[in-house]
Amino acid sequence: MTVITVNSSKGRLSLDQRRKLAETLTDAVLVPEVGQFAPAARVGFQVHFTEREPDTMAIGGRLLADAGPDADAMVIDVTVMDGDWCQEVRTEVIKRVLAAMADACGLAQPSPTWWVTFRVIDEGSWGSRGAVLSVLSLLDSGVFSEEKAEAVRTALSA
């Protein structure tokens, strides 16, 4: 289970950009998380787009509404279930998320004013369908590569 929340100023992302990001942000996290491209795993991912008025966001101590039309600030929050999230995997996810954002926005490089936060929800602290969920119950679903499933088991037993 993964939730990706894109916080931006109102109107920053067009409908077509959000459509593209719904897919590319999902895959940016899905592949490192399960160790392979597994379309069946997409059902466990949600992407939320939150727009804020330019007078409710600030960068460099100035409201975006006062900073001019080129002011661009976004925060992309990636929230994942506990698992194999060593620094190498987190780094890969963050780079993939920023690359997907730049691509959808038609930029060669991600903006230095876009920030990605990465949060891991402790085992036993995520719920759905009236119960607590565990990544361990998902490891035999067929979406995780054998190597990634073993890495998750190892990480959670440590």
C-alpha positions in Angstrom: 0.0 0.0 0.0 1.4 3.3 -1.0 0.0 6.9 -1.1 1.7 9.6 -3.1 0.4 13.1 -2.4 1.4 16.0 -4.8 0.9 19.4 -3.2 1.1 22.3 -5.6 -0.3 25.7 -6.2 -3.8 25.8 -7.9 -3.6 25.4 -11.6 0.1 24.3 -11.6 -0.7 20.9 -13.1 -3.1 20.5 -16.0 -5.5 17.6 -16.2 -3.3 15.9 -18.8 -0.2 16.3 -16.5 -2.2 14.8 -13.6 -3.3 11.8 -15.8 0.3 11.2 -16.7 1.6 11.6 -13.2 -1.1 9.2 -11.8 0.7 6.4 -13.8 4.3 7.5 -13.8 4.4 8.3 -10.0 2.8 5.0 -9.3 5.5 3.2 -11.3 8.2 5.4 -9.9 7.6 3.8 -6.5 6.1 0.4 -7.5 9.2 -0.9 -9.3 11.7 -0.3 -6.4 9.1 -1.4 -3.8 8.2 -4.8 -5.3 11.5 -5.3 -7.3 9.9 -5.5 -10.7 7.3 -4.0 -13.0 4.1 -5.6 -11.8 0.9 -4.0 -13.1 -1.2 -6.1 -10.8 0.3 -4.2 -7.8 -1.0 -0.9 -9.1 -4.3 -1.4 -7.2 -2.3 -0.9 -4.0 -1.2 2.6 -5.0 -3.1 5.9 -4.7 -1.9 9.3 -6.0 -3.6 12.4 -4.6 -3.3 15.8 -6.1 -3.8 18.7 -3.6 -4.0 22.2 -4.9 -3.5 25.2 -2.7 -4.2 28.9 -3.5 -1.0 30.9 -4.1 -1.7 33.0 -1.0 -1.5 29.8 1.1 2.0 28.7 0.1 5.3 30.5 0.6 8.8 30.0 -0.7 11.8 32.0 0.6 9.6 33.8 3.1 7.3 35.2 0.4 3.8 34.0 -0.5 3.7 32.6 -4.0 1.0 35.1 -4.8 3.6 37.9 -4.1 6.6 36.1 -5.6 5.6 36.4 -9.2 4.3 34.1 -11.9 7.5 32.0 -12.1 7.4 31.0 -8.4 7.1 27.2 -8.3 6.9 25.2 -5.1 5.7 21.6 -4.8 6.0 18.9 -2.1 5.5 15.3 -3.1 4.9 13.1 -0.1 5.5 9.3 -0.6 4.0 7.2 2.2 4.7 3.5 2.2 4.3 0.3 4.3 7.3 -0.9 6.2 9.5 -3.1 4.1 12.9 -3.0 2.4 13.5 0.7 2.4 17.2 0.9 2.8 18.8 4.2 1.8 19.7 3.0 -1.7 16.0 2.1 -2.4 14.8 5.4 -0.9 17.2 7.3 -3.0 16.1 5.5 -6.1 12.4 6.3 -5.4 13.1 10.0 -4.8 15.1 10.3 -8.0 12.4 8.4 -9.9 9.6 10.6 -8.5 11.5 13.8 -9.3 12.2 12.6 -12.9 8.5 11.7 -13.4 7.5 15.2 -12.2 10.0 16.9 -14.5 8.9 14.8 -17.5 5.2 15.5 -16.9 6.0 19.2 -16.5 8.1 19.3 -19.7 11.3 20.2 -17.9 14.8 18.8 -18.5 15.5 18.9 -14.8 13.3 18.9 -11.6 12.9 22.3 -10.1 15.1 23.0 -7.0 11.9 24.2 -5.3 10.2 20.8 -5.5 10.7 18.7 -2.4 10.0 14.9 -1.9 9.4 13.5 1.5 9.5 9.8 2.1 7.7 8.3 5.1 7.5 4.6 6.2 4.5 3.5 8.2 5.6 1.0 10.9 4.5 -2.6 10.5 1.0 -2.9 12.1 0.2 0.8 11.7 -1.7 0.7 8.3 -5.3 -0.4 8.0 -7.9 -1.1 5.4 -11.0 -3.3 5.0 -11.7 -3.2 8.7 -8.3 -4.6 9.7 -4.6 -3.9 10.1 -2.6 -4.7 7.0 0.9 -6.3 6.9 3.2 -6.2 4.0 4.1 -9.8 5.0 0.7 -11.0 3.8 1.4 -9.5 0.4 4.8 -11.1 -0.2 3.2 -14.3 -1.7 0.9 -12.4 -4.0 3.2 -12.8 -7.0 3.9 -9.1 -7.5 7.1 -9.1 -5.5 10.3 -10.4 -7.0 11.8 -13.3 -5.1 14.8 -11.1 -4.2 12.6 -8.2 -2.9 10.3 -10.5 -0.9 13.4 -11.9 0.8 14.8 -8.4 1.5 11.4 -7.4 3.0 11.4 -10.4 5.3 15.0 -9.7 6.3 14.3 -6.0 6.9 11.2 -6.7 9.1 12.9 -9.5 11.1 15.8 -7.2 12.1 
